[in-house]
Amino acid sequence: MPTFCLVLVKPSHYDDDGYVIQWFRSAIPSNSLAALYGLARDCAARQILGPETTLEIHPIDETNTRVRPEKLARMIERAGAGMVMLAGVQSNQFPRALDLARPLRERGIQVAIGGFHVSGTISMLQGNDPDLDRARAMGITLFAGEAEGRLEEVLRDAAANALKPMYNFMADLPNIQGTPIPLITALRAWRTAGGVTSFDAGRGCPFQCSFCTIINVQGRKSRRRSADDIEKIVRENVAQGLHSFFITDDNFARNTEWESILDRLIALREEGIKIHFIIQVDTLCHKIPRFIEKCAKAGVRRVFIGLENINPDSLAGAKKRQNKITEYRKMLLAWKEARVITYAGYILGFPNDTIESIREDIEIIKRELPVDLLEFFFLTPLPGSEDHQTLVRKGVELDPDINKYDLNHVCTGHSKMSKEQWEEAYRTAWDTYYTMDHVDKVLRRLVAKRASASNAILLMTWFKGSIHIEGVHPLEAGLFRYKFRRDRRPGLPVEPAWKFYPGYIFESISKLRRWAKIYLSLRKIYVRIKHDPKRYEYMDTALTPVTDDELETLELFHHNAAAEKFVEMVNG
């Protein structure tokens, strides 16, 4: 039978030395890849290319699998027909996507690119973007929007060698209830640390954060899967041995079906199905009755919270008005009582930030907020965000290399800090939070609340090692770094074998020793705490229950004029 070979690739991006960031086990599964693979499987089952044609699908995540364009081209050439889809391509991954596409196009292979960069620039800049222009010049098809109900058209056009230059569905975001479920093979899922897979229970976010791309790509209206859809996703993954899930909703607490979904997950756990989850929520989720309680019962073990800052002026300037510093302690203590590990995002580079103010703010967080892990990001004008649109329209200078738009590189100027000072502030933030003394406090808090401190040790090791050993953000890190001599960014020299391989071996051994040293030092702290007979009696300012008078006593509410003004407003 004739075969159409569909290769789905989620590209990685380059590190500062020009090598592809790639791991034996990567950190975060690609939901874009899972969603597209699920849709493609459905297309194959429905024989959308006709009963006489086999649709053969190959999903690849470059963060944990080497991609060689010449091999992809040979696969398609042997099949006699096919295409490569570069899926879920973020801005920082777009240069790598073009580098993968170039040799494919030179051999006449059909290539399409979709994801946040294409969709975001179409949404906010009407597609006026030099990197999209490079793709167009190479004859690459661009796909903006979501693929539910649209993949069939693209595949049929590709089978007829009649791909359009652009498929733009940004004005028509689909309903995702009842659509084919996100799915990835167990073989691919086990290439992530812990065998984690992912799915989106919903898309869209009602808030207006100016630095966010979600609202301009997925919309501000909630579109969601049903509880039946979620049960199907879980059961199919459990059937292939996968039990750990990352629910990729930017804000699961605002999914209008959250309760029915959690009730269904609770019922599955009561059947004896072992499942656990990582979710993302906002800082007001604790105000939703039963939300945190049901999350814990459903198997939520970790929760990511967009804390972003403790300066109300900075939050208001970024249109993140839903974040109220007077609610931070209540929210974090609620998760603490539920024994769920919290890790929060914190953005560096708001207009009033300085190195010293950042250091002082982090010290306040350490003393007064019971957050477990804190991860830091530069305030980055991501293409597709309102911030990026505003700067482009004003003609403000932006770094032209979008490989750096990964939230841990400086990409534009700052009103009070030079580029070097901003970078120093970033390093200072990590060093200030992850001191051994503070790690001791965090672990004591977890043990006192009978949460999983041993899991937190692994996460803290991951966070400290990613920054100080690998030189990449924890979200980009993984287990054992891969480097391939010839997989280097075009324009940079390919190192000779005699130099590259001894250097890579020495570097790898040195890194493994440093990783082990971090883990063992944290483990030593945990063992000491574990054997403390008074470990369950531990109390500090952060764990103290919320009281009415803390608005007067805690530094969180008085560290600057903006905080004091906000508290006065709350008090009426």
MITI-982344 format. One record per residue (C-alpha): residue in three letters; residue number from 1; z negated, y, x. Coordinates in steps of 0.5 Angstrom, whole numbers, plus 2048, in hexadecimal, padded with zeros to 3 digits. Layout:
N
 residu num   z   y   x
    Ala NUM   Z   Y   X
...
This chain:
572
 residu num   z   y   x
    Met   1 800 800 800
    Pro   2 801 807 802
    Thr   3 7FB 80B 805
    Phe   4 7F9 812 805
    Cys   5 7F4 813 80A
    Leu   6 7EF 818 809
    Val   7 7EA 81A 80F
    Leu   8 7E4 81F 80D
    Val   9 7E1 822 813
    Lys  10 7DB 827 813
    Pro  11 7DC 82B 819
    Ser  12 7D6 82D 81E
    His  13 7D6 833 822
    Tyr  14 7D6 835 829
    Asp  15 7CF 836 82D
    Asp  16 7CF 83C 832
    Asp  17 7D2 838 838
    Gly  18 7D8 836 833
    Tyr  19 7D6 82F 832
    Val  20 7D6 82C 82B
    Ile  21 7CF 82C 828
    Gln  22 7CF 824 827
    Trp  23 7C9 81F 827
    Phe  24 7C8 817 827
    Arg  25 7C4 819 820
    Ser  26 7C5 820 81D
    Ala  27 7C0 824 819
    Ile  28 7C3 825 812
    Pro  29 7C8 821 80E
    Ser  30 7CE 825 80C
    Asn  31 7CE 826 804
    Ser  32 7D5 829 804
    Leu  33 7D7 822 807
    Ala  34 7D4 81E 802
    Ala  35 7D6 822 7FC
    Leu  36 7DD 821 7FF
    Tyr  37 7DD 81A 800
    Gly  38 7DA 819 7FA
    Leu  39 7E0 81C 7F6
    Ala  40 7E5 819 7FB
    Arg  41 7E2 812 7F9
    Asp  42 7E3 814 7F2
    Cys  43 7EA 816 7F3
    Ala  44 7EB 80F 7F6
    Ala  45 7E8 80B 7F0
    Arg  46 7ED 80F 7EB
    Gln  47 7F3 80E 7F0
    Ile  48 7F5 815 7EF
    Leu  49 7FA 814 7F4
    Gly  50 7FD 80F 7F0
    Pro  51 7FC 807 7EF
    Glu  52 800 806 7F5
    Thr  53 7FD 80A 7FA
    Thr  54 7F6 808 7FE
    Leu  55 7F1 80F 7FF
    Glu  56 7EE 80D 805
    Ile  57 7E8 812 807
    His  58 7E4 813 80E
    Pro  59 7DE 818 80D
    Ile  60 7DC 81A 814
    Asp  61 7D6 81F 816
    Glu  62 7D8 822 81D
    Thr  63 7D0 824 81E
    Asn  64 7CF 81C 81F
    Thr  65 7D6 819 821
    Arg  66 7DB 81B 826
    Val  67 7E2 81E 823
    Arg  68 7E8 81D 826
    Pro  69 7EE 820 823
    Glu  70 7F3 81B 826
    Lys  71 7F0 815 823
    Leu  72 7F0 819 81C
    Ala  73 7F7 81A 81D
    Arg  74 7F9 813 81F
    Met  75 7F5 810 819
    Ile  76 7F9 814 814
    Glu  77 7FF 813 818
    Arg  78 7FE 80B 817
    Ala  79 7FD 80C 810
    Gly  80 803 810 80F
    Ala  81 800 816 80B
    Gly  82 7F9 819 80B
    Met  83 7F6 820 80C
    Val  84 7EF 822 810
    Met  85 7EA 826 80C
    Leu  86 7E5 82B 810
    Ala  87 7E0 82B 80B
    Gly  88 7DA 830 80A
    Val  89 7DC 834 80F
    Gln  90 7D7 839 811
    Ser  91 7D9 840 814
    Asn  92 7D6 83D 81B
    Gln  93 7DA 837 81A
    Phe  94 7E0 83A 819
    Pro  95 7E3 83B 820
    Arg  96 7E1 834 821
    Ala  97 7E5 832 81B
    Leu  98 7EB 836 81D
    Asp  99 7EB 832 824
    Leu 100 7EB 82B 821
    Ala 101 7F0 82D 81C
    Arg 102 7F5 830 822
    Pro 103 7F7 82A 825
    Leu 104 7F8 826 81E
    Arg 105 7FC 82C 81B
    Glu 106 800 82B 822
    Arg 107 802 824 820
    Gly 108 804 826 819
    Ile 109 7FD 823 816
    Gln 110 7FB 827 80F
    Val 111 7F4 82B 810
    Ala 112 7F0 82E 80B
    Ile 113 7EA 832 80C
    Gly 114 7E4 834 807
    Gly 115 7DD 836 807
    Phe 116 7D9 83C 807
    His 117 7DD 840 80C
    Val 118 7E3 840 808
    Ser 119 7E0 840 801
    Gly 120 7DB 846 804
    Thr 121 7E1 84A 807
    Ile 122 7E5 849 800
    Ser 123 7DF 84B 7FC
    Met 124 7DD 851 800
    Leu 125 7E3 854 804
    Gln 126 7E9 851 800
    Gly 127 7EB 84D 806
    Asn 128 7EC 852 80B
    Asp 129 7E9 84F 811
    Pro 130 7EC 84E 818
    Asp 131 7EA 846 818
    Leu 132 7ED 845 811
    Asp 133 7F3 848 814
    Arg 134 7F3 843 81A
    Ala 135 7F3 83D 815
    Arg 136 7F9 840 811
    Ala 137 7FD 841 817
    Met 138 7FC 83A 819
    Gly 139 7FE 837 812
    Ile 140 7F7 835 810
    Thr 141 7F6 835 809
    Leu 142 7EF 839 807
    Phe 143 7EB 837 801
    Ala 144 7E6 83B 7FE
    Gly 145 7E1 839 7F8
    Glu 146 7DF 832 7F6
    Ala 147 7E3 82C 7F6
    Glu 148 7E0 829 7F0
    Gly 149 7E6 828 7EB
    Arg 150 7EB 82B 7F1
    Leu 151 7EB 826 7F6
    Glu 152 7F0 822 7F2
    Glu 153 7F5 828 7F2
    Val 154 7F5 828 7FA
    Leu 155 7F5 821 7FB
    Arg 156 7FC 820 7F7
    Asp 157 7FF 826 7FA
    Ala 158 7FD 823 801
    Ala 159 800 81D 7FF
    Ala 160 807 821 7FD
    Asn 161 806 825 804
    Ala 162 806 82B 7FF
    Leu 163 7FF 82E 801
    Lys 164 7FE 835 7FF
    Pro 165 7FC 83A 804
    Met 166 7F6 83C 800
    Tyr 167 7F2 839 7FA
    Asn 168 7ED 83E 7F7
    Phe 169 7E8 83C 7F2
    Met 170 7E3 841 7F3
    Ala 171 7E4 844 7EC
    Asp 172 7E3 83D 7E9
    Leu 173 7DC 83A 7EC
    Pro 174 7DC 833 7E8
    Asn 175 7D7 82F 7E4
    Ile 176 7D4 82A 7E9
    Gln 177 7D0 826 7E3
    Gly 178 7D3 81F 7E3
    Thr 179 7D8 820 7E8
    Pro 180 7D8 81B 7EE
    Ile 181 7D2 81B 7F2
    Pro 182 7D1 81D 7F9
    Leu 183 7D1 816 7FD
    Ile 184 7D2 814 805
    Thr 185 7D2 80D 808
    Ala 186 7CB 80B 80B
    Leu 187 7CF 80A 811
    Arg 188 7D0 812 811
    Ala 189 7C9 813 80E
    Trp 190 7C5 80F 814
    Arg 191 7C9 814 819
    Thr 192 7C3 819 817
    Ala 193 7BC 819 819
    Gly 194 7B8 815 814
    Gly 195 7BE 813 810
    Val 196 7BE 819 80C
    Thr 197 7C4 81A 807
    Ser 198 7C5 820 802
    Phe 199 7C7 822 7FB
    Asp 200 7C7 828 7F7
    Ala 201 7C4 828 7F1
    Gly 202 7C6 82F 7EF
    Arg 203 7CA 835 7F2
    Gly 204 7C9 83C 7F1
    Cys 205 7C3 841 7F2
    Pro 206 7C1 847 7ED
    Phe 207 7BF 84B 7F3
    Gln 208 7C2 851 7F7
    Cys 209 7C0 850 7FE
    Ser 210 7C5 854 802
    Phe 211 7C5 84F 808
    Cys 212 7C7 849 804
    Thr 213 7CE 846 803
    Ile 214 7CC 841 7FE
    Ile 215 7CC 846 7F8
    Asn 216 7D3 848 7FA
    Val 217 7D6 841 7FB
    Gln 218 7D2 83D 7F6
    Gly 219 7D1 843 7F1
    Arg 220 7CA 845 7EE
    Lys 221 7CA 841 7E8
    Ser 222 7C7 83A 7E8
    Arg 223 7CC 834 7E7
    Arg 224 7C8 82E 7E8
    Arg 225 7C9 826 7E7
    Ser 226 7C5 822 7E2
    Ala 227 7BF 81E 7E3
    Asp 228 7C4 818 7E2
    Asp 229 7C8 81B 7E7
    Ile 230 7C2 81B 7EC
    Glu 231 7C0 814 7EA
    Lys 232 7C7 811 7EC
    Ile 233 7C7 815 7F3
    Val 234 7C0 812 7F4
    Arg 235 7C2 80B 7F2
    Glu 236 7C8 80A 7F6
    Asn 237 7C5 80D 7FC
    Val 238 7BF 808 7FC
    Ala 239 7C4 802 7FB
    Gln 240 7C7 804 801
    Gly 241 7C0 804 805
    Leu 242 7BF 80C 805
    His 243 7B8 80F 802
    Ser 244 7B8 816 805
    Phe 245 7BB 81C 802
    Phe 246 7BC 823 803
    Ile 247 7BE 827 7FC
    Thr 248 7C2 82C 7FF
    Asp 249 7C1 831 7F9
    Asp 250 7C0 838 7FC
    Asn 251 7BA 839 7F7
    Phe 252 7B8 832 7F4
    Ala 253 7B3 836 7F0
    Arg 254 7B8 83A 7EC
    Asn 255 7BC 834 7EA
    Thr 256 7BB 834 7E2
    Glu 257 7BB 82C 7E2
    Trp 258 7B6 82C 7E8
    Glu 259 7B0 829 7E3
    Ser 260 7B5 823 7E0
    Ile 261 7B7 822 7E7
    Leu 262 7B0 821 7EA
    Asp 263 7AE 81D 7E4
    Arg 264 7B4 818 7E5
    Leu 265 7B2 818 7EC
    Ile 266 7AB 816 7EB
    Ala 267 7AD 811 7E6
    Leu 268 7B1 80E 7EC
    Arg 269 7AB 80E 7F0
    Glu 270 7A7 80B 7EB
    Glu 271 7AC 805 7EB
    Gly 272 7AA 804 7F2
    Ile 273 7B0 807 7F5
    Lys 274 7AE 80A 7FB
    Ile 275 7B2 811 7FC
    His 276 7B0 818 7FF
    Phe 277 7B3 81F 7FF
    Ile 278 7B3 825 803
    Ile 279 7B5 82B 7FE
    Gln 280 7B6 833 7FF
    Val 281 7B2 838 7FA
    Asp 282 7B0 83F 7FA
    Thr 283 7A9 843 7FB
    Leu 284 7A8 843 7F3
    Cys 285 7A9 83B 7F2
    His 286 7A1 83B 7F1
    Lys 287 7A1 83F 7EB
    Ile 288 7A6 83A 7E7
    Pro 289 7A1 835 7E3
    Arg 290 7A0 82E 7E6
    Phe 291 7A6 82F 7EB
    Ile 292 7A2 82E 7F1
    Glu 293 79E 828 7EE
    Lys 294 7A4 825 7EC
    Cys 295 7A8 826 7F3
    Ala 296 7A2 822 7F6
    Lys 297 7A2 81C 7F1
    Ala 298 7AA 81C 7F2
    Gly 299 7A9 81B 7F9
    Val 300 7AB 822 7FC
    Arg 301 7A8 821 803
    Arg 302 7AA 828 806
    Val 303 7AC 82E 803
    Phe 304 7B0 834 806
    Ile 305 7AE 83B 804
    Gly 306 7B2 841 806
    Leu 307 7AC 846 808
    Glu 308 7B1 84A 80C
    Asn 309 7AC 850 80D
    Ile 310 7A5 853 80C
    Asn 311 7A7 85A 80B
    Pro 312 7A8 85C 804
    Asp 313 7AD 861 806
    Ser 314 7B1 85C 80A
    Leu 315 7B2 857 804
    Ala 316 7B4 85D 800
    Gly 317 7B9 85F 804
    Ala 318 7BC 858 804
    Lys 319 7BC 858 7FD
    Lys 320 7B7 852 7FD
    Arg 321 7B2 856 7F8
    Gln 322 7B0 84F 7F5
    Asn 323 7AC 84E 7FC
    Lys 324 7A5 851 7FB
    Ile 325 7A0 851 800
    Thr 326 79A 851 7FB
    Glu 327 79D 84A 7F9
    Tyr 328 79E 847 800
    Arg 329 797 844 801
    Lys 330 796 841 7FA
    Met 331 79D 83E 7FA
    Leu 332 79C 83B 801
    Leu 333 795 838 7FF
    Ala 334 798 835 7F9
    Trp 335 79D 831 7FD
    Lys 336 797 82F 802
    Glu 337 793 82C 7FC
    Ala 338 799 828 7FA
    Arg 339 799 825 802
    Val 340 7A0 828 803
    Ile 341 7A2 82A 80A
    Thr 342 7A5 831 809
    Tyr 343 7A9 835 80E
    Ala 344 7AC 83C 80D
    Gly 345 7B2 840 80F
    Tyr 346 7B0 847 813
    Ile 347 7B5 84C 814
    Leu 348 7B5 850 81A
    Gly 349 7B9 857 81B
    Phe 350 7B7 85B 814
    Pro 351 7B8 862 816
    Asn 352 7B1 863 817
    Asp 353 7B0 85D 81C
    Thr 354 7AE 85E 823
    Ile 355 7AB 859 828
    Glu 356 7A4 85B 827
    Ser 357 7A4 85B 81F
    Ile 358 7A8 854 81F
    Arg 359 7A2 852 824
    Glu 360 79D 855 820
    Asp 361 7A0 852 819
    Ile 362 7A0 84B 81C
    Glu 363 799 84C 81E
    Ile 364 797 84E 817
    Ile 365 79B 848 814
    Lys 366 797 843 819
    Arg 367 790 846 817
    Glu 368 791 847 80F
    Leu 369 797 843 80C
    Pro 370 796 83B 80C
    Val 371 79E 83A 80E
    Asp 372 79F 834 812
    Leu 373 7A5 835 816
    Leu 374 7A9 83C 816
    Glu 375 7B0 83C 819
    Phe 376 7B3 843 81B
    Phe 377 7BA 845 81A
    Phe 378 7BE 84C 81C
    Leu 379 7C0 850 816
    Thr 380 7C7 84E 816
    Pro 381 7CD 851 812
    Leu 382 7D0 84B 810
    Pro 383 7D7 84B 80D
    Gly 384 7D6 84B 806
    Ser 385 7D0 84F 806
    Glu 386 7CF 856 803
    Asp 387 7CC 858 80A
    His 388 7D3 856 80D
    Gln 389 7D7 859 808
    Thr 390 7D3 860 809
    Leu 391 7D4 860 810
    Val 392 7DB 85E 810
    Arg 393 7DD 864 80B
    Lys 394 7D9 869 80F
    Gly 395 7DC 867 815
    Val 396 7D6 864 819
    Glu 397 7D7 860 81F
    Leu 398 7D6 859 81E
    Asp 399 7D7 853 823
    Pro 400 7DE 851 823
    Asp 401 7DC 84A 825
    Ile 402 7DA 846 81E
    Asn 403 7D8 840 822
    Lys 404 7D1 844 823
    Tyr 405 7D0 845 81C
    Asp 406 7CB 840 81C
    Leu 407 7C4 844 81A
    Asn 408 7C2 843 821
    His 409 7C7 848 825
    Val 410 7C7 850 825
    Cys 411 7CD 852 821
    Thr 412 7CC 859 820
    Gly 413 7C8 85F 822
    His 414 7C1 861 820
    Ser 415 7BE 868 81F
    Lys 416 7B8 867 823
    Met 417 7B9 861 828
    Ser 418 7BF 860 82D
    Lys 419 7C2 859 82D
    Glu 420 7BE 857 833
    Gln 421 7B8 859 82F
    Trp 422 7BA 856 829
    Glu 423 7BB 84F 82D
    Glu 424 7B4 850 830
    Ala 425 7B1 851 829
    Tyr 426 7B4 84A 827
    Arg 427 7B1 847 82D
    Thr 428 7AB 84A 82C
    Ala 429 7AA 848 825
    Trp 430 7AB 841 827
    Asp 431 7A6 841 82C
    Thr 432 7A1 845 828
    Tyr 433 7A1 840 822
    Tyr 434 7A1 839 826
    Thr 435 79B 83A 82B
    Met 436 797 834 82C
    Asp 437 791 838 829
    His 438 795 839 822
    Val 439 798 832 822
    Asp 440 790 830 822
    Lys 441 78F 834 81C
    Val 442 795 832 818
    Leu 443 793 82A 819
    Arg 444 78C 82B 818
    Arg 445 78E 82F 811
    Leu 446 793 829 810
    Val 447 78D 824 811
    Ala 448 788 827 80D
    Lys 449 78D 827 807
    Arg 450 78F 820 809
    Ala 451 796 821 809
    Ser 452 79B 81E 80E
    Ala 453 799 821 815
    Ser 454 79C 81C 819
    Asn 455 7A3 81E 816
    Ala 456 7A1 825 817
    Ile 457 7A1 823 81F
    Leu 458 7A8 820 81F
    Leu 459 7AA 827 81B
    Met 460 7A6 82B 820
    Thr 461 7A9 827 826
    Trp 462 7B0 828 823
    Phe 463 7AF 830 822
    Lys 464 7AC 831 829
    Gly 465 7B1 82C 82D
    Ser 466 7B7 82F 829
    Ile 467 7B6 836 82C
    His 468 7B3 835 832
    Ile 469 7B7 82F 835
    Glu 470 7BD 82F 831
    Gly 471 7BE 836 830
    Val 472 7C0 835 829
    His 473 7BD 837 822
    Pro 474 7B9 831 81F
    Leu 475 7BE 831 819
    Glu 476 7C4 82F 81E
    Ala 477 7C0 82A 823
    Gly 478 7C0 823 823
    Leu 479 7BE 81D 827
    Phe 480 7C1 81C 82D
    Arg 481 7C6 821 82F
    Tyr 482 7CD 81F 830
    Lys 483 7D2 822 834
    Phe 484 7D9 820 836
    Arg 485 7DD 823 83C
    Arg 486 7E3 825 838
    Asp 487 7E0 827 832
    Arg 488 7DF 82E 834
    Arg 489 7E1 835 831
    Pro 490 7E9 837 833
    Gly 491 7E9 83C 838
    Leu 492 7E3 839 83C
    Pro 493 7E4 834 842
    Val 494 7E4 82D 841
    Glu 495 7DE 82B 847
    Pro 496 7E1 826 84C
    Ala 497 7DE 81F 84A
    Trp 498 7DA 81F 851
    Lys 499 7D6 825 84F
    Phe 500 7D5 824 847
    Tyr 501 7D3 81D 847
    Pro 502 7CD 81D 84C
    Gly 503 7CB 824 849
    Tyr 504 7CB 821 842
    Ile 505 7C7 81B 844
    Phe 506 7C2 81F 848
    Glu 507 7C1 824 842
    Ser 508 7C0 81E 83D
    Ile 509 7BB 81B 841
    Ser 510 7B7 822 842
    Lys 511 7B8 823 83B
    Leu 512 7B5 81D 838
    Arg 513 7AF 81E 83D
    Arg 514 7AE 825 83A
    Trp 515 7AE 822 833
    Ala 516 7A9 81D 834
    Lys 517 7A5 822 838
    Ile 518 7A5 826 831
    Tyr 519 7A4 820 82D
    Leu 520 79E 81D 831
    Ser 521 79A 824 831
    Leu 522 79B 825 82A
    Arg 523 799 81E 828
    Lys 524 793 81F 82D
    Ile 525 790 824 829
    Tyr 526 791 820 822
    Val 527 78D 81A 825
    Arg 528 788 81F 827
    Ile 529 788 822 820
    Lys 530 788 81B 81C
    His 531 782 819 820
    Asp 532 77E 81F 81E
    Pro 533 779 81D 819
    Lys 534 779 824 816
    Arg 535 781 824 815
    Tyr 536 781 824 80E
    Glu 537 77C 82A 80E
    Tyr 538 780 82F 812
    Met 539 781 836 80F
    Asp 540 784 83C 811
    Thr 541 787 843 80E
    Ala 542 78E 840 80C
    Leu 543 78A 83A 809
    Thr 544 785 83E 805
    Pro 545 787 83E 7FD
    Val 546 78A 845 7FB
    Thr 547 785 84A 7F8
    Asp 548 786 851 7F5
    Asp 549 783 854 7FB
    Glu 550 787 852 800
    Leu 551 78C 857 7FF
    Glu 552 787 85C 802
    Thr 553 785 857 808
    Leu 554 78B 854 80A
    Glu 555 790 857 810
    Leu 556 796 854 80C
    Phe 557 795 85A 807
    His 558 793 85F 80C
    His 559 797 85E 812
    Asn 560 79C 864 810
    Ala 561 79D 869 80B
    Ala 562 7A2 865 807
    Ala 563 79D 860 806
    Glu 564 798 864 804
    Lys 565 79D 868 7FF
    Phe 566 79F 861 7FC
    Val 567 798 85F 7FB
    Glu 568 796 866 7F8
    Met 569 79C 865 7F3
    Val 570 79A 85E 7F1
    Asn 571 793 860 7F0
    Gly 572 796 866 7EB
